Amino acid sequence: MEQSENINVSDLVMAVKFLPIAELETLLSAVNNEILLKSRNSPSNLRQILLKAPTWSDEDLERYQNARDHINRSRLA
């Protein structure tokens, strides 16, 4: 949602001061959502994404290895 014209941040802050509480809450929610979207798409979060990724338990790894062994043996037959 890019605007073609540049808005001065100080003008924006001044306009926010005149908003009623309900509109401030709506604006806050929109700003928080925008920050969340931009931070998710940031390449600097790759480390965090990898650290939060699901991992395999020993049991999962063993099942996977058994399945791969079965597939590999069936190809040779």
N, C-alpha and C positions, 0 to 999 in steps of 0.2 A: 504494500500500500504506500507507494512512493508519491510524493507531491512534486510537481515540476518547479514550484517556487520554494526558495529557502525561507525558513521561518527563524527569526532570531529567538534564541532560547530565553533570553531575559523577557521578551515580549510574551512568550508562552507562559512563563512563570507568573507574570503580572496578570494575564488573563485567567489563570487557574485560581488566583486569589479571590476572584469574584464569583466563582461557581458555588452553587448550593451543595450541601453535603451529599445528596443523592447523586448528583452529577460527578462529584469528586470521587465517590466510591466506584462509579462506572468507569471513570477515567483511570483510576488506580488499577482496577481489574484489567483493563485493556493494556495498560503499560506493563503490568506484571506478565500478562500473556505474551506480549511482544518480546520482552526480555527472555522469557523461557524459550520461545521459538528460536530466537537468535543464538542463545547459548547452546541449544541442542545442536545447531548446525555448525557450531564453531569447531574447527579442527583441534583446538587446544583441549577439547573434552574427550578426545580419543582415549586417553589414558583412563579417565573416569569410566567411560563406556566399557572398556575392556575389563576393568576391575569389578564392575557390577554385572558382568556377563555370567550366565549360568555355567556351572562347571559340572563335570562328570564325577560321580562317585566311583570308587573302586569296582563296585558291583556293575555299574553302567559300562565301564571300560571293559570289564570281563565279558559281558554280554555282547558288546560290539566286536571284540576280538573273536569270540566264538562264531558269531555270524559271518565275519570276514573269512575266517578259516573254512567254514562250511562252503561259502561261495567259491573260494579259491580251489578247494578240493573238487567241487562239482564241475568246474571248468576243465580240470585236467582229465576227468573221466570220459 
